[in-house]
Amino acid sequence: MKIENKDEYIKYRFQRAEESFDDALILIENKKWNTAINRLYYSCDY
C-alpha cells in the first residue's frame, strides 16, 4: 500500500490498531489468551 502523505499514514496506522484491538476482544471472549496478547501487542505497535 502506498501512502501519499503523513496524515494518510497516521490514519492508516490508527485503523490497523483499531482492527487489531477488535480482533483481541474476540479472541479474549473465546479464551484464546496467547493470540489475544499478540493482537494487543500489535495494536499498541501500530
C-alpha positions in Angstrom: 0.0 0.0 0.0 1.4 3.4 -1.0 0.7 6.2 1.4 0.8 9.7 -0.1 1.2 11.9 2.9 1.7 11.9 6.6 -2.0 12.4 7.6 -3.0 9.4 5.5 -0.2 7.3 7.1 -1.4 8.2 10.6 -5.0 7.4 9.7 -3.9 4.1 8.3 -1.9 3.1 11.4 -4.8 4.1 13.7 -7.2 2.0 11.6 -4.8 -1.0 11.8 -4.5 -0.5 15.6 -8.3 -0.5 16.0 -8.7 -3.6 13.9 -6.1 -5.5 15.9 -7.7 -4.4 19.2 -11.1 -5.6 17.9 -9.6 -8.9 17.0 -8.1 -9.2 20.5 -11.5 -8.6 22.1 -13.0 -11.5 20.0 -10.0 -13.7 21.0 -10.5 -12.9 24.7 -14.2 -13.8 24.5 -13.1 -17.2 23.2 -10.3 -17.6 25.8 -7.5 -17.6 23.2 -5.1 -15.8 25.5 -1.8 -16.1 23.7 -3.1 -14.9 20.4 -5.1 -12.1 22.1 -1.9 -10.9 23.8 -0.2 -10.9 20.3 -3.1 -8.8 18.9 -2.9 -6.4 21.8 0.9 -6.0 21.3 0.4 -5.2 17.6 -2.5 -2.8 18.4 0.0 -0.8 20.6 2.7 -1.1 18.0 0.6 0.4 15.2 
